[in-house]
Amino acid sequence: MTTPKGPPPSPDLRALPSVDRLLGHPRVTSLLESFPHDAVADLVRRQLDWARAAIRAGGDAPSSEDLAADVAERATELWRPHPRSVINATGVIIHTNLGRAPLSADALQAIRNVAEGYSDLEYDLAEGERGPRQEHIQDLLRQLTGAGAGLAVNNNAGALLLTLACLASDREVIVSRGEAVEIGGGFRIPDVLRQSGATLVEVGTTNRTYLRDYEDAVTPQTAAVLKVHAANFKVIGFTHAAETSELADLAHRHGLPLLHDLGSGCLLDTASYGLAHEPTPRESVEAGADLALFSGDKLLGGPQAGIAVGRGELVSRLARHPMARALRLDRLSMAGLSATLLHYVRGEATDKVPVWLMIASTEEDLGRRAESWRVAVGRGATTLPGRSTVGGGSLPGETLPTHLLSLDGAGAPGGAAGLARRLRLGDPPVVARVHEDRVLLDPRTVAPEEEQRLLDAVRAALGSAG
Ligand SMILES: *Cc1c(COP(=O)(O)O)cnc(C)c1O
């Protein structure tokens, strides 16, 4: 046996308290009121392991006080519910990292009603026996999109996977090279496609794909033509993409279905709000798509869901596929989605669905709100005109005029970045934009009910140097 080379154990290691001593520290003992002894002891042991490793790497021994504070901090981080609610002052309406679409009051109430107890999720009250789970949603989807049938699953990536597994497994799907895109978080359409067992046949070039490119790629192995709405980026300049109706004609001439992944699920005309026109499921169905797929929590403004609408025969095949059971929508999302769709049925979406309230906010109203924030915050605050974005892979490059509260980072510790960090770590956490040496807060994405808490958080962040 040889002894390992290296310096002898540092005396600092012996300066560390024992597990029992650290457990006896008042800050750690107070954790024992809420959490079991073993769980707290485990945290203490891990904290001491880290301290030992840090000392071996040349660091100083932390004091018992610091260790106890670290354990307490770790406990608060670890043992609080996640995700926490935050205030989105970024002006990005569908912010994927912040949970996408906030829900309407009716959707929340519907979720609460169903979550608290039992529901007729799959029960026919008139007959007193098992009933259909999707019929109600299907009726609403038919009415809102003009499609023959509809089905809601867990999310749109799931709807795409289910569609391809059901209709194109072991066969080929033709998609434009410019549309075989990444949909965010590292997930790519071609990868989802491959998981379904389908083979991707990419046609055309990144910027230009013609009808004849699709035509040339049709073989006896082709199962479907897929069109993907370039929802999160924009190719500008020398471009060409085939129209949905042309692609539908082509697919149908060959006896193939046209599948249209729309992404956002927009049911209103975005052009009435000064934005580019976002294609709607109804237009897609009218143009001849056999199935149109979209998310529930982007421009639709509901809970996470993936929706397929289209020809009855195809939708029933999807519904019967074993994967549909694995991807099915849970009862809470079903309740929230149904309540959200009802806002559109009643023609009240722009008054009730938060995403649409935000899109429809007028520049004057936003100006008044920014000004009232400026007055409330006082020194160091100004307002300036700016732009909000839709986000969430919808309407790339499209912005809406707004007015921002601007906080000067020059006097704040750590500058604007330090101030923004204190806002994020405050209670409630506030997420804002940093631009040059200013922190910018956009009233468009802050609900009026959140304003008071936002202003308190801003004042706290400006006042504290921690
Ligand atoms: C967002 C998006 C998806 C994925 O939808 P999720 O509901 O997030 O699963 C798929 N396709 C397109 C074009 C999208 O924009």
The ligand as an SDF file (V2000), in Angstrom:
LIG
                    3D

 15 15  0  0  0  0  0  0  0  0999 V2000
  -45.0620   25.4570  -30.0840 C   0  0  0  0  0  0  0  0  0  0  0  0
  -45.1000   24.5860  -31.2740 C   0  0  0  0  0  0  0  0  0  0  0  0
  -45.2060   23.1960  -31.1350 C   0  0  0  0  0  0  0  0  0  0  0  0
  -45.2150   22.5280  -29.8020 C   0  0  0  0  0  0  0  0  0  0  0  0
  -46.3780   22.8000  -29.0950 O   0  0  0  0  0  0  0  0  0  0  0  0
  -46.4710   22.4420  -27.5300 P   0  0  0  0  0  0  0  0  0  0  0  0
  -47.8820   22.7010  -27.1980 O   0  0  0  0  0  0  0  0  0  0  0  0
  -45.4850   23.3080  -26.8430 O   0  0  0  0  0  0  0  0  0  0  0  0
  -46.1060   21.0010  -27.4130 O   0  0  0  0  0  0  0  0  0  0  0  0
  -45.2690   22.4190  -32.2850 C   0  0  0  0  0  0  0  0  0  0  0  0
  -45.2280   22.9970  -33.5030 N   0  0  0  0  0  0  0  0  0  0  0  0
  -45.1280   24.3250  -33.6810 C   0  0  0  0  0  0  0  0  0  0  0  0
  -45.0810   24.8910  -35.0490 C   0  0  0  0  0  0  0  0  0  0  0  0
  -45.0650   25.1640  -32.5650 C   0  0  0  0  0  0  0  0  0  0  0  0
  -44.9520   26.4860  -32.7210 O   0  0  0  0  0  0  0  0  0  0  0  0
  1  2  1  0
  2  3  1  0
  2 14  2  0
  3  4  1  0
  3 10  2  0
  4  5  1  0
  5  6  1  0
  6  7  2  0
  6  8  1  0
  6  9  1  0
 10 11  1  0
 11 12  2  0
 12 13  1  0
 12 14  1  0
 14 15  1  0
M  END
$$$$
